[in-house]
Amino acid sequence: MMTEIEKEIYDCKRFIMGIHDSMDMLGGKWKVYIIASLYRDSKRYSEILNDLKGISGKMLSRQLKEMEIDQLIVKKAKSDPPSSMFYELTSYGQTLKPVIHVLADWGIDHREKIFPAHVEPCKE
């Protein structure tokens, strides 16, 4: 049986380990952006590349392959002509939507607080 202090230490280590595992999975510069790009719809490779300013095609391909291995996204073929490949979030990848949403909300609030003159409305 754990003492209260041992439980707090265990909980803290587990909490930090959870963050470590999350950051390990989503680490790097592009994976969160790729998930954000696929947040609403499946997309072709070229559409994701167009969404992510500054990423090279080689880097996008590498990130997409890693995310397929991690079961966050799946690559599928469209059946209707013309046949093309597209990417979408798996049901497991969909579980990251709340995380992405919270990050976006925090970033919007941060920009409004720190750079109020630079807040731009979404153009959809």
Secondary structure, DSSP 8 states (H G I E B T S, - for coil): ---HHHHHHHHHHHHHHHHHHHHHHH-SSSHHHHHHHTSSS-B-HHHHHHHSTT--HHHHHHHHHHHHHTTSEEEEE-SSSS--EEEEE-HHHHTTHHHHHHHHHHHHHHHHHH-GGG------
